[in-house]
Amino acid sequence: MPHRRVQLSAPDITSEERRLVDEVLTSGQLSFGPVLEAFEHEFAERFGARHAVAMSSGTAALHVAMIAAGVREGDVVITTPFSFVASANSILFERGVPHFVDIDPETLTMDPAATVHAIETLAPQGRLRAVLPVHLFGRTVEMDAILAAARRHGVVVIEDACEAIGASADGIFAGRWGEVSAFGFYPNKQMTTGEGGVLLTDRDDWARLARSLRNQGRSDSGTWLEHERLGFNYRMDTISAAIGLAQIRRLGELLHKREAVAMRYNALLAGLDGVTPLAPPRAGMHLSWFVYIIRLAEGIDRGRLKAALAARGIDSRPYFPPIHLQPIYREKFGFRPGMFPHTEAAGTALLALPFHGNLAAEDIDYVCEAVTEDVGSMKVMG
Ligand SMILES: Cc1ncc(COP(=O)(O)O)c(C=O)c1O
């Protein structure tokens, strides 16, 4: 048994989260109420949006965004195959058809030129409804050209900002380019609510629709047993909202701590043969550190490295198996290996190391020493 365990992620919870949760439990109002409203209000304000609609998950927010955008059976939505599966799944929920474009191999986000080309090609065919850029690993997609092309063709832009709260480019926050965006607060995220998500939009009609859809299709008349449309139970409970309220107030601090951890990793792994950190952001772009990922050179066996780290008590995770190669996507749409080469290359070369804001310096040092030794020995053994 290893003497030490370094976990992949951990939430950052303080007495403030506990205090607000306790207030909610004492109040007895565990669904809706002023704490949920305060969370939504402060979240929207933080990003200069008119409406934040709290949801039970980021996936739920994406699903509702698809409905608001009017995605129907057979409609096409352009997105990336290099993401967590929920981003593309949200298209399938409404029987839409994902049209994948490959990533830029440096930034790992949707290639903007390829995305614009896809918009220009598909829009005249009449079924293109939306484009879903994913701000992956806390890095914003280069949005300007995509946004312009989408506007030219009347295509809705839905941003998946689940991994990128607080990231920005040229002064614009992730989630503020498109008509609607989704955030996720799973416990490995930069801020958490336990499970939870937010749909962010400036559109009054979409916010109203989202509030109805998350609440079993109820109208805003307040009549509890009247359902004017097919809805879901996608509500965020108020206990989660209390955690979220404390976390959104602490967001600056949370992001700052994560950045400090990433900088220590960067410094310790700099120059290590066989391992490359992800590309730094361009000028004007600010990352919101979600995960710490290394890219392994060809010839370094990722599975062996993961096992060697595990033997030392260090968790790690290969990121991401490409969505188009997931069994359901192959079966449904006939995707095959070789269709998105940059995504597939990234899908075999990236490894996430333990990462969260409270990761101790000694733990980071321990992980980096282990990576250095294990990668070194693999290169010697070949
Ligand atoms: C890119 C991306 N999209 C969507 C989601 C879905 O969020 P959730 O797990 O809150 O449903 C996640 C995270 O889990 C994600 O990383």
The ligand as an SDF file (V2000), in Angstrom:
LIG
                    3D

 16 16  0  0  0  0  0  0  0  0999 V2000
  -17.7300   20.3740  -20.8710 C   0  0  0  0  0  0  0  0  0  0  0  0
  -18.8020   19.8860  -19.9550 C   0  0  0  0  0  0  0  0  0  0  0  0
  -20.0740   19.9760  -20.3460 N   0  0  0  0  0  0  0  0  0  0  0  0
  -21.0810   19.5650  -19.5590 C   0  0  0  0  0  0  0  0  0  0  0  0
  -20.8530   19.0240  -18.3190 C   0  0  0  0  0  0  0  0  0  0  0  0
  -22.0210   18.5330  -17.5450 C   0  0  0  0  0  0  0  0  0  0  0  0
  -22.1470   19.0870  -16.3020 O   0  0  0  0  0  0  0  0  0  0  0  0
  -22.8770   18.2520  -15.1310 P   0  0  0  0  0  0  0  0  0  0  0  0
  -21.9290   17.1700  -14.7180 O   0  0  0  0  0  0  0  0  0  0  0  0
  -23.0840   19.2820  -14.0680 O   0  0  0  0  0  0  0  0  0  0  0  0
  -24.1410   17.7350  -15.6740 O   0  0  0  0  0  0  0  0  0  0  0  0
  -19.5260   18.9150  -17.8670 C   0  0  0  0  0  0  0  0  0  0  0  0
  -19.1460   18.4010  -16.5580 C   0  0  0  0  0  0  0  0  0  0  0  0
  -19.4480   17.5380  -15.9150 O   0  0  0  0  0  0  0  0  0  0  0  0
  -18.4860   19.3360  -18.7140 C   0  0  0  0  0  0  0  0  0  0  0  0
  -17.2150   19.1990  -18.3240 O   0  0  0  0  0  0  0  0  0  0  0  0
  1  2  1  0
  2  3  1  0
  2 15  2  0
  3  4  2  0
  4  5  1  0
  5  6  1  0
  5 12  2  0
  6  7  1  0
  7  8  1  0
  8  9  2  0
  8 10  1  0
  8 11  1  0
 12 13  1  0
 12 15  1  0
 13 14  2  0
 15 16  1  0
M  END
$$$$
